[in-house]
Amino acid sequence: MNLTQNDWVSQLKADKDAVILDVRTEAECNEGIIPNAINIDIYEGQGFIEKIDALDKTKNYYVYCRSGARSAKACEAMNNLGFENAYNLLGGFLEWDGEVVSPEN
């Protein structure tokens, strides 16, 4: 499901089962991430699918990438794997005006 930044943030704040998922490359993440995001690079192909499939499907996933295109594909893949709640951030990190932190590598 696609959400605007305002809806994504307000729903995320109220969600005790929320997991923030960044599907960008490591190089992109090094420029900054949304706090508490976990990174699983969608360009890993089958590796991405295996890592996603290992996640807890009872949680709610708030997914973003640079512009919203890859995260939309990630949400679609997650739905196909049995995730019921995967929310795509429309506009992605490019339009994000919330807090940004450095990734903890």
Steps between C-alpha positions, in 0.01 A plus 500: 500500500633843406497767771586868489776608734251644752291182506812278508643691798176526699416133445858399584496694829179330611615150400659285771577228242678733258823415320663759272660341196747681272541317167772728357861407433762520773656804327163679506450411867840646583356840403251462788203290605171547679562420872468131595479382138642164405661474158435215260614595148235412241775468237621183676235313299448153647700601808249779558208255472666258746572775756148642468342155529688447829338809658210477744186511284285610795677839512404805295768620258557862402709481186694769320764550231637808325189602307228245580535272195718222643310504829173455309653189338625385841150534648359300209759226556422501872127463431578204274698342786205528738561835671167667562624846594773658288474877458687686228621855567391706199781728381755297693807635675529784246187664640553396863509800732516310827803404704801344325782314675821327395473123464665288769715266297 
